[in-house]
Amino acid sequence: MNNQTQLNIFQEPLEECSCKPMTGYFRNGCCDTSELDKGSHTVCAIMTESFLEFSQLRGNDLSTPVKEFDFPGLKPGDKWCLCANRWLEAFESNCAPNILAKSTNLQALKIISFEKIKKYAIDIS
């Protein structure tokens, strides 16, 4: 893992996304990333029923608990570090969840435009 402070899309220190449930590629509550994170789990999103259904149809069931991975299963309202490409797919299918921009990693901008993130960000005016 990168020991340097990771930055959000405003180039400020990345804020926590969620510790209940524990999220992030490194399961540290933040959308930190590194070269090990091939999926770019960099977007702090707030789960919705429509997104969870969309993700399941795409082969990634985020709703069902998986005990062996200590994964509780997500429900609407949970915050989760999503793969940037999956969020963009959902955006293109009109079911993208809202985002916490201050908890979204700067690296997400390599995949998603700032304008799209800003449109779905609920923590900025």
KOLMIDREN-921430 format. One line per 5 residues: their letters; for each residue x, z, y of N, C-alpha, C, O. Coordinates in Angstrom, 2 decimals. Example, Ala and Ser with C-alpha at 12.3 -4.5 7.8 and 13.67 -1.06 7.14 Angstrom:
AS = 13.19 7.80 -5.69 12.30 7.80 -4.50 13.20 7.80 -3.30 14.24 8.46 -3.32  12.85 7.08 -2.25 13.67 7.14 -1.06 12.90 7.87 0.03 13.41 8.04 1.14
REM end
This chain:
MNNQT = 0.84 0.00 -1.19 0.00 0.00 0.00 0.88 0.00 1.24 1.99 0.54 1.23  0.39 -0.60 2.28 1.10 -0.66 3.54 1.07 0.72 4.20 -0.01 1.26 4.43  2.23 1.28 4.51 2.29 2.61 5.11 2.04 2.58 6.61 1.84 3.63 7.22  2.05 1.40 7.22 1.79 1.31 8.64 0.30 1.51 8.90 -0.54 1.26 8.03  -0.02 1.96 10.11 -1.42 2.11 10.49 -2.07 0.73 10.50 -1.56 -0.20 11.12
QLNIF = -3.19 0.62 9.81 -3.90 -0.65 9.79 -4.82 -0.72 11.00 -5.30 0.31 11.49  -5.07 -1.93 11.47 -5.83 -2.13 12.69 -7.19 -2.76 12.42 -7.37 -3.49 11.44  -8.14 -2.46 13.31 -9.45 -3.10 13.21 -9.45 -4.41 14.01 -8.41 -4.82 14.53  -10.61 -5.04 14.10 -10.68 -6.35 14.77 -10.39 -6.29 16.26 -10.19 -7.32 16.90  -10.36 -5.08 16.84 -10.02 -4.90 18.25 -8.55 -4.52 18.42 -8.10 -4.19 19.52
QEPLE = -7.80 -4.58 17.32 -6.39 -4.20 17.28 -6.19 -2.74 17.66 -5.21 -2.38 18.31  -7.14 -1.90 17.25 -7.07 -0.46 17.39 -6.97 0.12 16.00 -7.26 -0.58 15.02  -6.57 1.40 15.86 -6.50 1.99 14.51 -7.83 1.86 13.77 -8.90 2.12 14.33  -7.75 1.45 12.54 -8.91 1.23 11.69 -9.64 2.55 11.46 -9.03 3.54 11.06  -10.96 2.56 11.70 -11.76 3.76 11.47 -12.27 3.79 10.04 -12.34 2.76 9.36
ECSCK = -12.61 5.00 9.58 -13.16 5.19 8.23 -14.44 4.39 8.07 -15.25 4.30 8.99  -14.62 3.83 6.89 -15.86 3.12 6.55 -16.81 4.07 5.81 -17.93 4.30 6.27  -16.37 4.61 4.68 -17.22 5.54 3.91 -16.41 6.32 2.88 -15.56 5.76 2.19  -16.70 7.61 2.80 -16.15 8.44 1.73 -17.25 8.85 0.75 -16.96 9.43 -0.30  -18.50 8.56 1.08 -19.64 8.84 0.19 -20.60 7.67 0.27 -21.47 7.66 1.14
PMTGY = -20.48 6.67 -0.60 -19.51 6.59 -1.69 -18.11 6.23 -1.17 -17.95 5.63 -0.11  -17.11 6.60 -1.96 -15.71 6.31 -1.61 -15.49 4.81 -1.74 -15.71 4.22 -2.79  -15.05 4.21 -0.65 -14.88 2.76 -0.63 -13.44 2.37 -0.30 -12.58 3.23 -0.12  -13.21 1.08 -0.23 -11.92 0.52 0.11 -11.17 0.08 -1.13 -11.33 0.65 -2.21  -10.36 -0.94 -0.96 -9.55 -1.45 -2.08 -8.72 -0.32 -2.68 -8.53 -0.27 -3.90
FRNGC = -8.23 0.58 -1.84 -7.41 1.70 -2.31 -8.22 2.97 -2.53 -7.66 4.03 -2.81  -9.54 2.87 -2.41 -10.47 4.01 -2.55 -10.01 5.19 -1.71 -9.86 6.32 -2.18  -9.78 4.88 -0.41 -9.37 5.91 0.54 -10.37 6.05 1.68 -10.12 6.77 2.65  -11.52 5.37 1.57 -12.55 5.46 2.59 -12.42 4.44 3.71 -13.31 4.33 4.55  -11.31 3.70 3.73 -11.06 2.71 4.77 -10.91 1.32 4.17 -10.58 1.16 2.99
CDTSE = -11.14 0.32 5.00 -11.01 -1.07 4.55 -9.56 -1.55 4.73 -9.30 -2.62 5.27  -8.63 -0.71 4.25 -7.21 -1.07 4.26 -6.99 -2.24 3.30 -7.76 -2.44 2.37  -5.93 -2.98 3.54 -5.62 -4.10 2.66 -4.11 -4.24 2.53 -3.35 -3.62 3.27  -3.70 -5.05 1.58 -2.28 -5.38 1.39 -2.24 -6.68 0.61 -3.27 -7.27 0.30  -1.04 -7.11 0.30 -0.89 -8.34 -0.49 -1.47 -8.18 -1.89 -1.73 -9.18 -2.56
LDKGS = -1.67 -6.95 -2.34 -2.28 -6.70 -3.65 -3.78 -6.98 -3.66 -4.37 -7.26 -4.71  -4.39 -6.91 -2.50 -5.85 -7.07 -2.36 -6.21 -8.55 -2.26 -6.40 -9.07 -1.16  -6.28 -9.21 -3.40 -6.56 -10.65 -3.44 -7.95 -10.98 -2.91 -8.17 -12.10 -2.44  -8.90 -10.03 -2.97 -10.25 -10.28 -2.49 -10.46 -10.01 -1.02 -11.54 -10.31 -0.49  -9.47 -9.47 -0.34 -9.57 -9.12 1.08 -10.80 -8.25 1.35 -11.73 -8.66 2.05
HTVCA = -10.79 -7.04 0.78 -11.87 -6.06 0.95 -11.77 -5.43 2.34 -11.40 -4.26 2.48  -12.09 -6.21 3.36 -11.75 -5.85 4.74 -12.95 -5.68 5.67 -12.77 -5.29 6.82  -14.16 -5.96 5.19 -15.35 -5.90 6.05 -16.17 -4.65 5.71 -16.66 -4.52 4.60  -16.30 -3.74 6.67 -17.12 -2.56 6.47 -18.57 -2.93 6.75 -18.98 -3.10 7.90  -19.35 -3.06 5.67 -20.73 -3.52 5.78 -21.71 -2.43 5.33 -21.38 -1.58 4.51
IMTES = -22.90 -2.49 5.89 -23.97 -1.56 5.54 -24.92 -2.29 4.59 -25.57 -3.27 4.96  -24.98 -1.79 3.37 -25.73 -2.47 2.32 -27.22 -2.59 2.65 -27.83 -1.69 3.22  -27.78 -3.73 2.26 -29.22 -3.97 2.35 -29.69 -4.42 0.97 -28.89 -4.89 0.16  -30.97 -4.29 0.73 -31.53 -4.74 -0.55 -31.27 -6.24 -0.74 -30.89 -6.66 -1.83  -31.47 -7.02 0.31 -31.28 -8.47 0.16 -29.83 -8.83 -0.13 -29.56 -9.74 -0.91
FLEFS = -28.87 -8.11 0.50 -27.48 -8.41 0.19 -27.12 -7.99 -1.23 -26.43 -8.72 -1.94  -27.59 -6.83 -1.65 -27.29 -6.37 -3.01 -27.84 -7.35 -4.05 -27.19 -7.61 -5.06  -29.02 -7.88 -3.81 -29.59 -8.89 -4.71 -28.76 -10.17 -4.68 -28.48 -10.76 -5.72  -28.36 -10.59 -3.49 -27.52 -11.78 -3.31 -26.21 -11.62 -4.09 -25.80 -12.52 -4.82  -25.56 -10.47 -3.93 -24.29 -10.22 -4.60 -24.45 -10.25 -6.12 -23.61 -10.78 -6.84
QLRGN = -25.55 -9.65 -6.59 -25.79 -9.66 -8.04 -25.98 -11.09 -8.55 -25.47 -11.44 -9.62  -26.69 -11.91 -7.80 -26.89 -13.30 -8.20 -25.58 -14.08 -8.19 -25.44 -15.09 -8.88  -24.61 -13.61 -7.41 -23.28 -14.25 -7.35 -22.33 -13.67 -8.41 -21.15 -14.01 -8.43  -22.85 -12.78 -9.27 -22.03 -12.25 -10.36 -21.34 -10.94 -10.07 -20.52 -10.48 -10.86  -21.65 -10.32 -8.93 -21.04 -9.03 -8.60 -22.14 -8.00 -8.38 -22.65 -7.85 -7.27
DLSTP = -22.49 -7.29 -9.44 -23.55 -6.28 -9.39 -23.00 -5.01 -8.77 -22.27 -4.26 -9.42  -23.35 -4.77 -7.53 -22.89 -3.58 -6.83 -23.88 -2.43 -6.93 -23.61 -1.33 -6.45  -25.04 -2.67 -7.54 -26.09 -1.66 -7.61 -26.01 -0.76 -8.83 -26.44 0.40 -8.79  -25.47 -1.28 -9.91 -25.44 -0.54 -11.18 -24.21 0.36 -11.25 -23.09 -0.12 -11.06  -24.40 1.64 -11.53 -23.25 2.55 -11.69 -22.36 2.12 -12.86 -22.85 1.62 -13.87
VKEFD = -21.06 2.32 -12.71 -20.09 2.05 -13.77 -19.24 3.32 -13.90 -18.27 3.52 -13.16  -19.62 4.17 -14.86 -18.98 5.49 -14.99 -17.48 5.41 -15.24 -16.72 6.21 -14.68  -17.04 4.46 -16.07 -15.61 4.39 -16.39 -14.74 4.05 -15.18 -13.53 4.30 -15.19  -15.34 3.50 -14.12 -14.60 3.24 -12.88 -15.01 4.20 -11.78 -14.66 4.01 -10.61  -15.77 5.25 -12.15 -16.23 6.24 -11.19 -16.96 5.58 -10.02 -16.82 5.98 -8.86
FPGLK = -17.76 4.54 -10.36 -18.51 3.79 -9.36 -19.97 4.20 -9.44 -20.61 4.00 -10.47  -20.52 4.76 -8.35 -21.88 5.30 -8.40 -22.98 4.26 -8.31 -24.15 4.58 -8.53  -22.64 3.03 -7.98 -23.66 2.02 -7.70 -24.11 2.19 -6.26 -24.27 3.31 -5.78  -24.31 1.08 -5.57 -24.67 1.14 -4.15 -26.16 0.98 -3.95 -26.86 0.37 -4.77  -26.63 1.53 -2.85 -28.05 1.40 -2.48 -28.11 1.03 -1.00 -27.14 1.21 -0.27
PGDKW = -29.25 0.50 -0.56 -29.37 0.17 0.86 -29.00 1.37 1.74 -29.39 2.50 1.48  -28.24 1.08 2.78 -27.77 2.12 3.70 -26.35 2.58 3.44 -25.68 3.10 4.33  -25.86 2.37 2.19 -24.47 2.72 1.89 -23.53 1.80 2.66 -23.84 0.63 2.90  -22.39 2.35 3.05 -21.33 1.55 3.70 -20.30 1.21 2.63 -19.97 2.04 1.78  -19.80 -0.03 2.68 -18.90 -0.49 1.63 -17.94 -1.54 2.18 -18.34 -2.37 3.00
CLCAN = -16.69 -1.50 1.75 -15.71 -2.51 2.15 -15.91 -3.76 1.29 -15.52 -3.81 0.13  -16.51 -4.75 1.90 -16.79 -6.01 1.20 -15.62 -6.97 1.31 -14.82 -6.91 2.24  -15.55 -7.87 0.35 -14.62 -9.00 0.44 -15.11 -9.89 1.58 -16.30 -10.18 1.69  -14.19 -10.30 2.42 -14.54 -11.12 3.58 -15.23 -12.41 3.17 -16.19 -12.84 3.82  -14.77 -13.04 2.10 -15.39 -14.29 1.66 -16.83 -14.07 1.19 -17.69 -14.92 1.42
RWLEA = -17.10 -12.94 0.54 -18.46 -12.65 0.08 -19.39 -12.43 1.27 -20.53 -12.89 1.27  -18.90 -11.71 2.30 -19.73 -11.52 3.48 -20.04 -12.87 4.13 -21.17 -13.12 4.55  -19.02 -13.73 4.21 -19.22 -15.05 4.82 -20.22 -15.87 4.00 -21.06 -16.57 4.58  -20.13 -15.81 2.68 -21.12 -16.48 1.83 -22.52 -15.97 2.15 -23.45 -16.77 2.29  -22.67 -14.67 2.28 -23.98 -14.08 2.59 -24.44 -14.53 3.97 -25.63 -14.81 4.16
FESNC = -23.54 -14.60 4.91 -23.87 -15.09 6.25 -24.43 -16.51 6.16 -25.45 -16.82 6.77  -23.76 -17.35 5.41 -24.18 -18.74 5.27 -25.50 -18.86 4.52 -26.17 -19.89 4.61  -25.89 -17.82 3.77 -27.16 -17.79 3.04 -28.21 -16.95 3.75 -29.26 -16.64 3.18  -27.93 -16.57 5.01 -28.87 -15.80 5.84 -29.24 -14.44 5.26 -30.37 -13.98 5.42  -28.28 -13.78 4.60 -28.56 -12.43 4.12 -27.35 -11.51 4.30 -27.15 -10.57 3.53
APNIL = -26.55 -11.79 5.32 -25.38 -10.96 5.58 -25.80 -9.58 6.09 -26.69 -9.47 6.93  -25.15 -8.54 5.57 -25.45 -7.19 6.07 -24.76 -6.93 7.40 -23.79 -7.60 7.76  -25.28 -5.94 8.13 -24.64 -5.53 9.37 -23.26 -4.96 9.08 -22.95 -4.59 7.94  -22.45 -4.89 10.12 -21.04 -4.52 10.01 -20.72 -3.38 10.97 -21.30 -3.28 12.06  -19.80 -2.53 10.56 -19.17 -1.57 11.48 -17.84 -2.21 11.91 -16.87 -2.19 11.15
AKSTN = -17.81 -2.76 13.10 -16.64 -3.52 13.56 -15.39 -2.66 13.68 -14.29 -3.12 13.38  -15.56 -1.42 14.12 -14.39 -0.55 14.31 -13.78 -0.12 12.97 -12.66 0.40 12.92  -14.53 -0.36 11.89 -14.04 -0.05 10.54 -13.70 -1.31 9.76 -13.37 -1.23 8.57  -13.79 -2.46 10.41 -13.48 -3.75 9.77 -12.05 -4.13 10.11 -11.66 -4.17 11.28  -11.28 -4.42 9.08 -9.86 -4.69 9.22 -9.60 -5.99 9.98 -10.32 -6.98 9.82
LQALK = -8.57 -5.97 10.80 -8.14 -7.14 11.56 -7.95 -8.36 10.64 -8.18 -9.49 11.06  -7.54 -8.12 9.40 -7.29 -9.22 8.47 -8.56 -10.01 8.14 -8.48 -11.16 7.69  -9.73 -9.42 8.35 -10.99 -10.14 8.11 -11.10 -11.37 9.00 -11.77 -12.34 8.65  -10.45 -11.33 10.16 -10.52 -12.45 11.10 -9.82 -13.70 10.58 -9.97 -14.78 11.16  -9.05 -13.57 9.52 -8.45 -14.76 8.89 -9.51 -15.58 8.16 -9.30 -16.76 7.87
IISFE = -10.67 -14.94 7.88 -11.73 -15.59 7.10 -13.02 -15.72 7.89 -13.74 -16.72 7.75  -13.34 -14.73 8.72 -14.59 -14.69 9.48 -14.27 -14.70 10.97 -13.38 -13.99 11.42  -14.99 -15.50 11.73 -14.74 -15.54 13.17 -15.17 -14.23 13.84 -16.08 -13.54 13.37  -14.50 -13.91 14.92 -14.82 -12.72 15.70 -16.28 -12.78 16.16 -16.97 -11.76 16.17  -16.75 -13.97 16.56 -18.11 -14.14 17.05 -19.14 -13.77 15.98 -20.15 -13.13 16.29
KIKKY = -18.90 -14.16 14.74 -19.83 -13.83 13.65 -19.85 -12.33 13.40 -20.91 -11.74 13.22  -18.68 -11.73 13.38 -18.61 -10.28 13.16 -19.33 -9.56 14.30 -20.11 -8.64 14.05  -19.07 -9.97 15.53 -19.67 -9.32 16.69 -21.20 -9.41 16.64 -21.89 -8.47 17.01  -21.73 -10.53 16.17 -23.17 -10.73 16.08 -23.82 -9.72 15.11 -24.97 -9.33 15.31  -23.08 -9.31 14.09 -23.62 -8.40 13.08 -23.12 -6.97 13.23 -23.52 -6.09 12.47
AIDIS = -22.26 -6.73 14.22 -21.70 -5.39 14.42 -22.72 -4.49 15.11 -23.30 -4.86 16.13  -22.93 -3.30 14.52 -23.90 -2.37 15.12 -23.23 -1.26 15.92 -23.90 -0.43 16.53  -21.90 -1.24 15.91 -21.18 -0.17 16.59 -20.50 -0.61 17.88 -19.63 0.09 18.40  -20.89 -1.77 18.39 -20.37 -2.23 19.68 -21.55 -2.76 20.49 -22.58 -3.15 19.94  -21.37 -2.77 21.80 -22.47 -3.28 22.64 -22.15 -4.65 23.18 -22.96 -5.23 23.91
REM end
